[in-house]
Amino acid sequence: MRDAMREESMRTSDNVNTQQRSGLSACDYTLIIISGLLVLVTFPLTIWFCIKMVNEYERAVIFRLGRILSGRAKGPGIFFVLPCTDSMRKMDLRTISFQIPPQEILTRDSVTVSVDAVVYYRIVEPTMAVVSVENADASTKLLAMTTLRNALGIKTLSEILTDREEMADRMENILLEATRPWGIRVERVELKDVRLPVELQRAMAAEAEATREARAKVAAAEGEVQASRALREAALVISEAPSALQLRYLQTLGQIAAESNSTIVFPLPMELLSAFCR
């Protein structure tokens, strides 16, 4: 595909050069001479129609009797044209930003999403932009919308959400190759926003909430396991030293007295409790 586009670009350039090199007929020379004489006769009134000016960011493509003048596009500055035989078309060389309207795209996993993007491009060959395509700006915009749908239609929803930079680079390369025969250079493509249906957003939110709850339950279960192991080890230690149980009993009484002052505690001897346990 790229080779075909490159051949088409070379063919277009050859056609333009052929038109520039083609000789004028006797009728053409006659009309040019008559136009020049008319300018001289009506001088200096016609001087205002012969002198043209283009800005620094513009270039002028001049047609003389329907043929492009030899050489590159004119500008910037002032140049001379014949009022009767020459026609001029200005081309803006500044970078143009175009926002692609939201496109409804069906992904590879059968999910409908709405995606919009921004494309930055500019004209680098004014002559090719005039000769090769009828409306370079409109053609580039339509091609960008079609490329967005085709590039994202073969991807899944997760790939679109996670690999946005890769998708933008792929679109930029496709547009760069496609617009080269038109004398246009695509400088940058950015995916602006990916909108999901409301039902899908709710389903994804419910799935995420269920996943978080499952992780919380697993963490709580792991904590219970670790706590039971610690209690078992503590029970083994206390069983080996009876005085440790008495110290733990007194520590618990101190905590109750500090936290709940209205609670009345009647301490009992541990020997009495051991008698009941028997």
C-alpha positions as CSV (number, residue, x, y, z in Angstrom):
1,M,0.0,0.0,0.0
2,R,2.8,2.4,0.9
3,D,4.6,1.6,-2.4
4,A,1.5,2.3,-4.4
5,M,1.0,5.6,-2.6
6,R,4.7,6.5,-3.2
7,E,4.3,5.6,-6.9
8,E,1.1,7.8,-7.1
9,S,3.0,10.7,-5.5
10,M,5.8,10.3,-8.0
11,R,3.3,10.1,-10.9
12,T,1.6,13.3,-9.7
13,S,4.9,15.1,-9.5
14,D,5.8,14.0,-12.9
15,N,2.5,15.2,-14.3
16,V,3.0,18.6,-12.7
17,N,6.5,18.8,-14.1
18,T,5.3,17.7,-17.5
19,Q,2.7,20.5,-17.5
20,Q,5.3,23.0,-16.5
21,R,7.7,21.9,-19.3
22,S,5.0,21.7,-22.0
23,G,5.4,24.4,-24.6
24,L,2.9,27.0,-25.3
25,S,1.1,27.1,-28.6
26,A,1.1,30.1,-31.0
27,C,-2.3,31.1,-29.8
28,D,-1.1,31.1,-26.2
29,Y,1.8,33.3,-27.1
30,T,-0.5,35.6,-28.9
31,L,-2.8,36.0,-26.0
32,I,0.1,36.6,-23.6
33,I,1.5,39.3,-25.9
34,I,-1.9,41.0,-26.2
35,S,-2.3,40.9,-22.5
36,G,1.1,42.5,-22.0
37,L,0.4,45.2,-24.5
38,L,-2.9,45.9,-22.8
39,V,-1.0,46.3,-19.5
40,L,1.4,48.8,-21.1
41,V,-1.3,50.8,-22.8
42,T,-3.4,51.2,-19.7
43,F,-0.4,51.8,-17.4
44,P,-0.5,52.9,-14.6
45,L,-4.1,51.9,-14.0
46,T,-3.6,48.2,-14.5
47,I,-0.5,48.1,-12.3
48,W,-2.8,47.6,-9.3
49,F,-4.2,44.5,-10.9
50,C,-0.8,43.1,-11.9
51,I,1.1,43.3,-8.5
52,K,0.1,40.6,-6.0
53,M,1.4,40.1,-2.5
54,V,1.3,37.0,-0.2
55,N,2.2,36.8,3.5
56,E,5.1,34.9,5.0
57,Y,2.9,32.0,5.8
58,E,1.3,31.8,2.4
59,R,2.3,30.7,-1.1
60,A,0.6,31.5,-4.4
61,V,0.1,28.9,-7.2
62,I,-0.2,30.8,-10.5
63,F,-1.9,29.4,-13.6
64,R,-1.2,31.0,-17.0
65,L,-3.7,30.0,-19.6
66,G,-4.6,27.0,-17.5
67,R,-1.0,25.8,-17.0
68,I,1.1,26.1,-13.9
69,L,4.0,28.4,-14.2
70,S,7.4,26.8,-14.1
71,G,9.2,26.8,-10.8
72,R,7.9,26.6,-7.3
73,A,4.9,28.4,-5.8
74,K,5.4,32.2,-5.5
75,G,5.9,34.0,-2.2
76,P,6.3,35.4,0.2
77,G,6.4,39.0,-0.9
78,I,5.4,40.8,-4.1
79,F,5.3,39.4,-7.6
80,F,3.9,40.3,-11.0
81,V,1.0,38.6,-12.9
82,L,-0.8,39.3,-16.1
83,P,-4.4,40.3,-15.4
84,C,-6.1,38.6,-18.3
85,T,-4.2,35.3,-18.7
86,D,-3.0,34.5,-15.1
87,S,-5.1,33.2,-12.2
88,M,-3.8,32.7,-8.7
89,R,-4.7,30.5,-5.8
90,K,-3.3,31.2,-2.3
91,M,-2.4,28.3,0.0
92,D,-1.9,28.6,3.7
93,L,1.2,26.8,5.1
94,R,0.4,27.2,8.8
95,T,-0.5,24.1,10.8
96,I,-4.2,23.4,10.9
97,S,-5.9,21.7,13.8
98,F,-9.0,19.6,13.1
99,Q,-11.2,18.0,15.7
100,I,-12.7,14.7,14.5
101,P,-16.4,14.5,15.5
102,P,-17.3,11.6,17.9
103,Q,-17.4,8.4,15.9
104,E,-19.5,5.4,16.9
105,I,-17.1,2.5,16.6
106,L,-17.8,-1.2,17.1
107,T,-14.7,-2.8,18.6
108,R,-13.5,-6.3,17.9
109,D,-15.2,-7.6,21.1
110,S,-18.6,-6.2,20.0
111,V,-18.6,-3.1,22.2
112,T,-19.9,0.2,20.9
113,V,-17.8,3.2,21.9
114,S,-17.7,6.8,20.9
115,V,-14.2,8.2,20.1
116,D,-13.1,11.6,19.0
117,A,-9.6,12.8,18.1
118,V,-7.6,15.8,17.1
119,V,-5.4,15.9,13.9
120,Y,-2.7,18.5,13.2
121,Y,-1.5,18.9,9.6
122,R,-0.1,21.4,7.2
123,I,0.5,21.9,3.5
124,V,4.2,21.4,2.5
125,E,3.8,21.3,-1.3
126,P,1.3,24.0,-2.4
127,T,1.4,23.0,-6.1
128,M,0.6,19.3,-5.4
129,A,-2.2,20.4,-3.0
130,V,-3.9,22.4,-5.8
131,V,-3.3,19.9,-8.7
132,S,-3.6,16.5,-7.0
133,V,-6.9,17.0,-5.0
134,E,-9.9,19.2,-5.4
135,N,-10.1,20.3,-1.8
136,A,-7.1,19.3,0.3
137,D,-8.5,20.3,3.6
138,A,-11.8,18.6,3.2
139,S,-10.2,15.4,1.8
140,T,-7.8,15.3,4.8
141,K,-10.6,15.6,7.3
142,L,-12.7,12.9,5.7
143,L,-9.7,10.6,5.5
144,A,-9.0,11.2,9.2
145,M,-12.5,10.2,10.2
146,T,-12.4,7.1,8.1
147,T,-8.9,6.1,9.4
148,L,-10.1,6.6,13.0
149,R,-13.0,4.1,12.4
150,N,-10.8,1.6,10.6
151,A,-7.9,1.7,13.0
152,L,-10.0,1.3,16.2
153,G,-12.4,-1.2,14.8
154,I,-9.9,-4.0,14.8
155,K,-9.0,-3.4,18.5
156,T,-10.7,-4.6,21.7
157,L,-12.0,-2.2,24.3
158,S,-9.2,-2.9,26.7
159,E,-6.6,-2.2,24.0
160,I,-8.3,1.1,23.1
161,L,-8.3,2.2,26.7
162,T,-4.7,1.1,27.5
163,D,-2.9,1.7,24.2
164,R,-4.1,5.1,23.2
165,E,-0.6,6.4,22.3
166,E,0.0,3.3,20.1
167,M,-3.4,3.9,18.3
168,A,-2.6,7.5,17.7
169,D,0.9,6.7,16.3
170,R,-0.7,4.1,14.0
171,M,-3.2,6.6,12.7
172,E,-0.5,9.2,12.2
173,N,1.5,6.8,10.0
174,I,-1.5,5.9,7.9
175,L,-2.5,9.5,7.3
176,L,1.1,10.5,6.6
177,E,1.4,7.9,3.8
178,A,-2.1,8.6,2.4
179,T,-1.8,12.4,2.3
180,R,1.8,12.6,0.9
181,P,0.6,12.6,-2.7
182,W,-1.5,15.6,-1.9
183,G,1.4,17.6,-0.6
184,I,0.1,17.5,3.0
185,R,2.1,16.4,6.0
186,V,0.2,15.1,9.1
187,E,2.2,16.2,12.1
188,R,0.3,14.8,15.0
189,V,-2.7,12.7,16.0
190,E,-4.2,12.6,19.5
191,L,-7.1,10.5,20.7
192,K,-9.1,13.0,22.8
193,D,-11.8,11.0,24.5
194,V,-13.3,7.5,24.6
195,R,-16.9,7.4,25.8
196,L,-18.6,4.2,26.9
197,P,-22.3,3.5,27.1
198,V,-24.0,4.1,30.4
199,E,-25.0,0.5,30.8
200,L,-21.4,-0.6,30.2
201,Q,-20.1,1.9,32.7
202,R,-22.5,0.6,35.4
203,A,-21.4,-3.0,34.6
204,M,-17.7,-2.2,34.8
205,A,-18.3,-0.3,38.1
206,A,-20.2,-3.3,39.6
207,E,-17.4,-5.6,38.5
208,A,-14.8,-3.4,40.0
209,E,-16.7,-3.1,43.3
210,A,-17.2,-6.9,43.4
211,T,-13.4,-7.3,42.8
212,R,-12.6,-4.9,45.6
213,E,-15.0,-6.7,48.0
214,A,-13.5,-10.1,47.2
215,R,-10.0,-8.7,47.9
216,A,-11.2,-7.3,51.2
217,K,-12.7,-10.6,52.3
218,V,-9.5,-12.4,51.4
219,A,-7.4,-9.9,53.3
220,A,-9.7,-10.3,56.4
221,A,-9.5,-14.1,56.2
222,E,-5.7,-13.9,56.1
223,G,-5.8,-11.6,59.1
224,E,-8.0,-14.1,61.0
225,V,-5.6,-16.9,60.2
226,Q,-2.6,-14.9,61.4
227,A,-4.5,-13.8,64.6
228,S,-5.5,-17.4,65.4
229,R,-1.9,-18.6,65.0
230,A,-0.7,-15.8,67.3
231,L,-3.4,-16.7,70.0
232,R,-2.4,-20.3,69.8
233,E,1.2,-19.5,70.4
234,A,0.2,-17.2,73.3
235,A,-1.9,-19.9,74.9
236,L,1.0,-22.3,74.8
237,V,3.3,-19.8,76.4
238,I,0.8,-19.0,79.2
239,S,0.1,-22.7,79.8
240,E,3.8,-23.2,80.5
241,A,4.0,-20.3,83.1
242,P,0.8,-19.9,85.3
243,S,2.1,-16.6,86.7
244,A,1.8,-15.2,83.1
245,L,-2.0,-15.7,83.2
246,Q,-2.2,-13.7,86.5
247,L,-0.2,-10.9,84.9
248,R,-2.5,-10.9,81.9
249,Y,-5.5,-10.8,84.2
250,L,-4.2,-7.8,86.0
251,Q,-3.3,-6.0,82.7
252,T,-6.9,-6.6,81.5
253,L,-8.2,-5.1,84.7
254,G,-6.0,-2.0,84.2
255,Q,-7.4,-1.6,80.7
256,I,-11.0,-1.9,81.8
257,A,-10.5,0.7,84.6
258,A,-8.9,3.2,82.1
259,E,-11.5,2.9,79.4
260,S,-14.8,2.4,81.4
261,N,-14.7,4.1,84.8
262,S,-18.3,3.2,85.6
263,T,-17.6,-0.5,85.5
264,I,-17.3,-2.2,88.8
265,V,-14.8,-5.2,88.8
266,F,-14.6,-7.7,91.6
267,P,-11.3,-9.5,91.4
268,L,-11.2,-13.1,92.4
269,P,-8.2,-15.2,93.3
270,M,-7.0,-17.4,90.5
271,E,-6.9,-20.4,92.9
272,L,-10.7,-20.1,93.4
273,L,-11.2,-20.1,89.7
274,S,-8.9,-23.1,89.2
275,A,-11.0,-25.0,91.8
276,F,-14.2,-24.4,89.8
277,C,-12.4,-25.4,86.6
278,R,-11.6,-28.8,88.1
